Amino acid sequence: MSSVAMGQQAVPKDKVVLVIHGGAGTILKSKMTPQKEKAYTDALRASLLAGYDILKTGGSSEKAVEAAIHVMEDSPLFNAGKGAVFTHEGTNELDASIMKGKDGSAGAVAGVTTIKNPITAAIAVMESSPHVMMMGQGAERFAKEQGITQVEPSYFYTEERWDALQRILKEDSKAVELDHNDKQSSTKPEWKDDKFGTVGCVALDNKGDITAGTSTGGMTNKKFGRVGDSPVIGAGTYANKQVGISCTGWGEYFIRNVAAYDVAALMEYRALSALEASKEVIRKIGEMGGDGGMIVLDKDGNVALPFNTAGMYRGYITESGEVKVEIYK
């Protein structure tokens, strides 16, 4: 009996206990080689199993989320940790957040450049400080004091992400040249990625506690210390006793819609199912001109994975250990 998109029906016999995403965007099968598709599928499966190994031995949802996200942060395939995209200045600035539904505690870091696993730094902010969000050098100093693994900024370099920045810089310079040659033109490149690789996880442990977490390298060619939705509690990440949500996509729209919290609010105030509520929020984001997706897991083990892009790296694992991984629409 599947627990996917079941809404408010009876508790599924084999409920979902952990769900992940690795980003939504223009992910087309026609542009994916069999080797690359297998690499993504294997990485998503490894992430699910890392989180599941903790849950099945009675570990907390928080620890499961951290373990699952670590796998994706350590992989160059995703826009988080090792595979983070480059800013306009050619650096990597990482963001992450986590929230526990049990008590509403939360932690986040933004714009960090030397923390190997930003999700762990977000957990430290939640557990070992009176604050919810820390940024930049202050967050890095705090993480160092907490004994969290630091790396040289060069650790985050990958050729694929560097090449992507160079392509966008070239397109930007062409657009500027067109503007210069045609005073009537208002040519302006859309400031967004064609593929978002933000990673996230929501887990439900055997005590019924839900935790949601999200980690990202942000947006290719971002300027001026731009921060998206991923470290913003209520926008990119949210959890309460009923449901957990992690988002991926064009962050500005998820912030403006308070997307993650809106799902929980629709479920609480309008008694919508996880599927109904999340589809409604993605619809609103789409109407405003934004795109992306989210993963949603409720206290009964029902999961929803809506997105309005060509694809979203996603997967879930049930209580019995059944794994499901999908990429395309």
N, C-alpha and C positions, 0 to 999 in steps of 0.2 A: 504494500500500500504506500504510494508515494506521498511525501509530505510537502512536495513543492507546490506552491500556489494554491493551497487548500483553504486559505482564508480561515474562517471561524468554525470549521467543521470539527468533528471529534478528533481527539488527540491521535496523531498517526501512530500506527503500530511500530514503525521503525523511524522514529523522528530524527530530523536533522539536528546535529549537535555542533557543527562547525561549518561555516561558509566563508569563502574568500573571493576576492576579485584582484585582478592584476591590471586593471585599466580598461577603459572603453574608448572607442574612436573608430577611425576608418580602417578597420581590420578586415581585409577581404581575402577570401580563400584563393582568389585568382592571383594574388600577390604573395602568397605564402608558399615556400618550398616545403616538401614533405619533411625535410630534415629540421627546418625551423619550427614547423607545426609540432613535431615530436618533442623538440626541446622545450617549447612552452607547455605542452601537455605534461611532460615529465616533471617540470618545475612546479606546476600547480599541484600535481599529485603529491610531490614531496612535501610541499607546504601543508596540504591537508593532513597527511600522515603525521607530520611533526606535531601539529596541534592535537590530533586525535590520540597520539601516544600518551600525551599528558592527561587528557580527559578520561581515557579508559582505565587509568590507574588511580583515579580519584582526584587528580589535580584540578586547580581552579581554572575558570574560564579566562582569567587575566593571564595566567602563565601559558595557556594554550594559544591565546591571541599573539602573545610575544613570540612564541616558538614558530608559529605559522608565518608571521610577518618577517622574522629573521631570515627564513629561507628565501623569501622574495627580495629582501633588502640585500642579501649576499649574492644575488644573481644579477648579471649584467643585462638580462632580458627585460627587466622592469625599471620604470622610472622611479626608483627609490633606492637609497643606499648606493651600492656599487654601480648601478646603471643610471644614476641621476643625470638629467639633462643639464645643458650648460646655459648660464645666464648670458646676457648681451656682452658682459665683460669677459666671458670665457672662464667663469668660475662655476662651482656647484654649490647651491644653497638648498639645504634640506629641511623639511618640515614633518612633524608627526604629532599625533594625539591619541589619547586613550580615555575611555570612560567606563566606569563600572555601574551597572544598573542597580545593583543591590543598595548602594548608599549615595549614588550621584557624585562620587569622587571622580576627579578628572585631572589630567596633566597633558601639557603640550610644549613642544619646542618649535621655533621658527627661525629660518635663515641661518642654520648651523652649517659649518664647513669642515669640521674635523671629527665629528662623531660617527663612528662606523655604523652603529645601529640606532638611528634616532628614536625608534619606538621604545627602546630601553631607557633613553634619556627622558622621554615623556612619562614613563612609569615612575622614574625617580622623582620627577617634579611632583607627581601625584602623591607619592608615598613619603617622600623625605623633605618636603618643603611646604610652607603654608600657601603657596601660590598655585595657579592653574597653568599659566603660560610664561615661559621664558624665551628670550630671543638672542640671536647673535652670540657675541663674545661672552656675555654674561651666562647664557645657557651652557656654553662650552666650558667655562670655568667651573660652573656648578657640577657638570657631568664629570669633569676631571676629579673634583673633590670626592665624588661618589664612587670613583674607581671604575667608571664606564670606559670601555675601550675607545681610545683616540687613534686617529690615523692622520697621515699627511694628506693635504687636499688632493695631491696627485693620485691617491688611491682610487678616487672616483672617476678618473679618466677612462673613457672607452672610445674607441675610434668611431663607432657608429653614432654616438651622441655628438661627438665633435664635428663629424661630417654634416649632421643634421643642422647644427648651428651655422656652419659655413653656407649651407644652401639657403637658409632663411636670411642671413646677412646679405647674400647676393640678391635675393628677391627684394629686400628692403632698399638696397642701393638702386636697383632698377626702377622701383616705384618713385623714389626721390627724383631720379633723373627724368622720368616722365612728367612729374609735377613741374620740374624746372623748365622743361621744353614746352609745356602746355599750361599756361597760366589759368585757363578755364577748368583744367582737370582737378578733380578732388581725389585722385588716386591715393588710396591709403591701404596698405596691406592689413588684412584682418589679423589681429594679434592673438593667435591661438595655434594650437597644435592640431595636426590631422590625426594624431594618435595620442591618447593619454595613457600613461603607464603607472599611474598611482596604484598602490596596493592597499588592501584592507582585509580585515577579518572580523567576524562576529562569532562568538562561541557561547554555548550553553552547557554549564557543567552539571554534575549529578545532584547538586544542591539546588538547582534551578536558577542559579545566578548567571546573568548575561553580561558580557563585556564586549565592547566594540573598539577597534583600533584602526588607524589609517596612517600611511607613511608615503611621502612623495619627494621627488626632486623638483616639483613645480612645473613651470612652463618654459619651453625652449625660448631663448632670447628675451627672457623677462628682464625688466629694468627697474632701477630705483628701489631695490629691496622689496619688490612685489611679493605679497603673500597671498596664496589662494585659500580655498576652503578647508584643506586637509587638517591644519592644526586648529581650526576654529570649532570649538564645541558648539553643537547645534546646527552647524552648517555642513561640515564634512564628516563629523562623527557625533553620535548620540546614543545613549543607552539609559533605560529606566528598568523597572522590575518587569515590565511587559514585553519590551522589544529592544533590539539593538540594530543600529544602522551605520554603514560605512559607505561613503560616496566617492565617485570618480568622475571627472569631466571638466568642463569649463568653469573653473572655480568661482569667478565673479558672479555667475548666475546662481550657483549653489549658495553663496553667501547672501545674496540679495533675497533669495527665497527661504533662507534659514532651513534648507532642504531636509537635513536629517531630523531636526526637531519637528518639522511639519508632519512628517510621517507618523511620529509618535503621537502628536496632537490629534491628527485625524482619526487615529485608532482609538484614542481615549475619549474624545469629545463627540465624534460622529459614529463611533462603534464600527469603523471600517476594518476589514481584514488587512493583514500585512500587504497582500497583493494589491488590493483596491487602493489603499492609502499611498503606497509607493508609486503606483501607476499614475495616480492623480498628481503627485508632486513632479514626476518626470514630464507629465503633460504640461504643467504650468511653466516649467523651465523651458520646454520646447517652444511654447507660445511666446516667450520673451526673447527667443533667439538663441538660447543656450543648448548645449548637448552634453550627454554623458549618461551615467547610470548609477546604480546603487545595489547593495546587498542588504537584505532585511531578514532577521531571524527573530521569531517571537518565542515566548516562554513555553509554548506547546510544541516547539520544534517544527513549525511551519516556516518555509523560506520563500522569499520573492526576490527575483533578480531582474528588475526592469531596466531597460536602456533604450535610448532613441538614436543610437549610432549604428554603424554597419556591424559592429561586433563588440564583445566585452569578454576579456579573459575572466573566467569564473568557474567555480566548482564548489561542491559541498560533500560532506561525509555524514553518514547516518550513524545512529547508535550501534548498529550491528557491524559497522565498518564498510558499508557499501559506498564506493567512491563514484562521483559523477563529475566530469570535467567537460566544459564547452567553451567554444571560442566565438563562433559566428552566430548570426541572428537565426 
